[in-house]
Amino acid sequence: MTFPGMIPRRPEDALAVGFTYTGISEEVHAFDVDSGSPVARSFEGLLEICYTLQLRSGWTLQPDFQYIGILAAMC
């Protein structure tokens, strides 16, 4: 989701937030268990937050934060 113009004096700026989730198949989970891995993966999630700052016409600065996490159960 993108939220443009959140600061009244900066209508060209935008804040963006994204999240995604994916499950790990039972086969991969079983492989982790069978291979002796200390943890068995069950899902992966991603969170991304960025802010686009309009410096001047045609020039932007966009810092970006991403976090990728894998939830795993102890075997």
N, C-alpha and C positions, 0 to 999 in steps of 0.2 A: 504494500500500500504506500502510496506517495501522497504527502501532504504539502502542497505548494503554498507559499505566501503566509506562513504561520506567524511571521513577524511583520506587522503592518508597514513598517518603513522599508522592508525588503521583500517585495512581492515576487521577485524572480527566484528567490531561494526555495529549496524544497527539502523536506525530511522524508526519508524512505525507510520503511521497516518491512522485513520479509522473514518468513519462517517456513521451513519445509520439514517434513517427517517422512521417513521410509522404514518399513518393517524389514527385518532380516528373516530370510526363509528358514523354515524348520530344518532343511538340509544343511544349511550353513551353521545353524545353531548346533545340530547334532555333530557336525564335523568338529566344531570347537570342543565339544564334550569328549568325543572319541579320540581326538588328537592329544588330549591331556592338557589343553590350555587351561590356565588357572581361572579364566573367565570365559563365558559363552555369550556372544553378542546377541542382542534381541531387537534393537532398533537404533537408527541414527537420526539425529536432528540437527538442523542448521538454523542459526539466528543471524541475520544481517541487519545492520543499522548504518545508514550513511546520510550525510547532509551535504547538499550541493549549494555552494556559496557563489553567487554571481558577483565576481570581482568588478568587471566592467563588460561592456558589450563584446561577446565572443570569448570571454575569459572566465572560467569557473575553477573552483577548487572543491574537490570532493573527498574528504576523509571518509574512510570506510572501516567498519568493525565487523568481523565475522567470527562466529564461534561454532565449531562443529563438535558435537558430542555423541558418543556411542554409549548406550546403556547396555551394560553387561551384567549377567548374573554370575555369582561365584559358583564354581563347579564343586 
